[in-house]
Amino acid sequence: MAGHFHASCARILRREAEFLPVESNFVIFDADDQETLVKRAVKELNLNEKLYRAPGVHTANLKSQERAARAGRISHPNLPG
C-alpha cells in the first residue's frame, strides 16, 4: 500500500513541478537505493569497504549536509531557508 501512496505522490509532484522548487524529472531514492549508491561510491573511490560501511557513510553525509545548511553554506530540502 505504501508503494502506491508514494507513486501517487510522485505523480502529483511531477505534475505540479512548475510551481515547486523541483524539476519534473526528479528521482526518489529509497533506503535501499541510497545504500547501493553509497556502496558504489566507496568502491569507485577505492576506499576500504570495511572501514567505510555504507550506513555510516550515509549518516555522516546527511549530518554534514544538515550542518552546512544550518550554517547557510548550502540549501537543504528539509530545512527552512
C-alpha positions as CSV (number, residue, x, y, z in Angstrom):
1,M,0.0,0.0,0.0
2,A,2.8,2.4,0.8
3,G,4.3,1.9,-2.6
4,H,1.1,3.0,-4.3
5,F,0.9,6.0,-2.0
6,H,4.4,7.1,-2.8
7,A,3.9,6.6,-6.5
8,S,0.8,8.7,-6.4
9,C,2.6,11.5,-4.5
10,A,5.5,11.4,-7.0
11,R,3.0,11.7,-9.9
12,I,1.4,14.8,-8.2
13,L,4.8,16.3,-7.6
14,R,5.9,15.8,-11.2
15,R,2.6,17.3,-12.5
16,E,2.9,20.3,-10.2
17,A,6.7,20.7,-10.5
18,E,6.4,24.1,-12.3
19,F,5.0,25.5,-9.0
20,L,7.6,23.8,-6.8
21,P,11.4,24.0,-6.3
22,V,11.9,20.7,-8.1
23,E,12.3,19.6,-11.7
24,S,9.7,17.3,-13.1
25,N,12.4,14.6,-13.8
26,F,13.4,14.2,-10.2
27,V,14.3,10.8,-8.9
28,I,13.3,9.4,-5.5
29,F,15.9,7.1,-3.8
30,D,14.5,4.7,-1.2
31,A,16.7,3.5,1.6
32,D,18.0,0.5,-0.5
33,D,18.8,2.8,-3.4
34,Q,20.7,5.1,-1.1
35,E,22.7,2.3,0.4
36,T,23.5,0.9,-3.1
37,L,24.7,4.3,-4.2
38,V,27.0,4.8,-1.2
39,K,28.4,1.3,-1.6
40,R,29.2,2.1,-5.3
41,A,30.8,5.4,-4.4
42,V,33.0,3.7,-1.7
43,K,34.1,1.0,-4.2
44,E,34.7,3.5,-7.1
45,L,36.9,5.6,-4.7
46,N,38.9,2.5,-3.8
47,L,38.1,3.0,-0.1
48,N,38.2,0.2,2.5
49,E,34.7,-1.1,2.4
50,K,35.0,-2.5,6.0
51,L,36.2,0.9,7.3
52,Y,33.7,2.9,5.2
53,R,30.5,1.0,5.7
54,A,27.5,2.3,3.7
55,P,25.2,3.1,6.6
56,G,27.9,5.1,8.5
57,V,29.0,7.0,5.4
58,H,25.4,7.8,4.5
59,T,24.6,9.0,8.0
60,A,27.8,11.1,8.1
61,N,26.9,12.6,4.8
62,L,23.4,13.6,5.9
63,K,24.7,15.2,9.1
64,S,27.3,17.1,7.1
65,Q,24.6,18.4,4.8
66,E,22.4,19.5,7.7
67,R,25.3,21.3,9.4
68,A,26.3,23.1,6.2
69,A,22.6,24.1,5.5
70,R,22.2,25.4,9.1
71,A,25.4,27.5,8.6
72,G,23.9,28.8,5.4
73,R,26.6,27.3,3.1
74,I,24.2,25.1,1.1
75,S,20.4,24.9,0.7
76,H,18.8,21.8,2.1
77,P,15.4,20.5,1.1
78,N,14.4,19.5,4.6
79,L,15.4,22.7,6.3
80,P,13.8,26.1,6.1
81,G,15.6,28.9,4.2
